[in-house]
Amino acid sequence: AIAELTKLAETIETQTFSVAVQAGDEGKLFGAVTNKDLSGALANKKIIIEKQNIEIIEPIHNLGIHEANIKLGHGVHAKMKVNVERSAQ
């Protein structure tokens, strides 16, 4: 099980996940990106992680690249890179 989790951690760490949100002119978000949003971004790539296992290091209130920690279990952790981009609306 630990080997599978380690492989999953490597898969997560080698990718950048995108979250599209509404933002103002200066790149400031209307609200914040939550662990639920990040769980959804992972699910889009067929990686299922419960939102309570995703820890956002600093609140995400701006567009750009951010990081979050993911607890996969059995002491295995992964760093998730998130690209927060403006939604088309």
PyMOL commands that set and color helices and strands:
alter all, ss='L'
color gray80, all
select helices_A, chain A and resi 2-13+35-43+51-53
alter helices_A, ss='H'
color red, helices_A
select strands_A, chain A and resi 16-21+28-33+54-56+60-62+64-73+76-86
alter strands_A, ss='S'
color yellow, strands_A
deselect
rebuild
show_as cartoon
